[in-house]
Amino acid sequence: MPVATKAKGRLAISATLVLSLLAAPLLAQWTNVPETEVPLTAEGQLDPEAPPPRLPSGRIDLQGIWIPEDVRYLRNLALDMDPEDVPYQPWAKALFDERKDGSHSREDPDANCLPQGVPKVNFAPNPWKVIETPISIVIIYETFTYWRQIFTDGRGVDPNALPTWMGYSTGTWEGDTFVVETRGFNGKAWLDQLGRPSTDQLHVTERFTRTSFGSMTLDVTIDDPGAYTAPWLASGVVHLQPDWEPLEFICGENNKDLENLPGGNFVVPNAPVVSQ
């Protein structure tokens, strides 16, 4: 992910920095911030293991600011899989093998300040904020100042919708798990920094399950018949980031990475057309 100028000059790249963010209140950009009611331990500290909060309806409340526990999924979405278990189409495996040593890093879309896409943006080392409305759940990403609308009012995605980087998302509840289906991608995004490709046939299913006050699991199914022979699963954990609000992050304003990365200019992979 590019090193870019951000408010307060924060460069969220290393795991050490991420851990420090979790440990310290960082609302210095605001004054007179009202206190939020949170569960406390007997010692008066925030209790992240307390039960997850629920809305008056009884449903789990996903709202809050979240940050990935392990940013290695940004680099390798298949971190928990054996390499041979990723079910590539032959062309996708060949392309991934070309990219995985980093020699094509300059061609990564987000190195060029283009969107990470879904699900990659969820694992970038910056917080994201979940807001619920009567017809949707909105996610505001500090990464590149992106946002998503996940509609919960029963609408569907038009198969002729204009292809996009982030896709079109709809969500439903299965018990305490929020299930998000996203389609309508443009096929330009890398699924991770190692360079796993995607196509415009990509269908991403995300399952958000808040397991405690301070933790939420995120299970992601990649189903892209243009690049893979079968769906495959990635899983991660995000943690509540108290005392934080997303900051402006304008990647293109002062991107210092691109000139130092190997490879050529960003190109769209030439994925073959797959008959349906």
Buried (B, 14 or more C-beta within 10 A) or exposed (E): BBBBBBEEEBBBBEEEBBEEBBEEEBEEEEEEEEEEEBBEEEEEEBBBEBEBBEEEEEEBBBBBBBBBBBBBBBBBBBBEBEEEEBBBBEBBBEBBEEBBEBEBBBBBBBBBBBBBBBBBBBBBBBBBBBEBEEEBBBBBBBBBBBEBBBBBEEEEBEEEEEBBBBBBBBBEEEEBBBBBBBBBBBBBBBBBBBBBBBBBBBBBBBBBBBBBBBBBBBBBBBBBBBBBEEEBEBEBBBBBBBBBBBBEBBBEEEBEBBEEBEBEEBEEBEBEEEEE
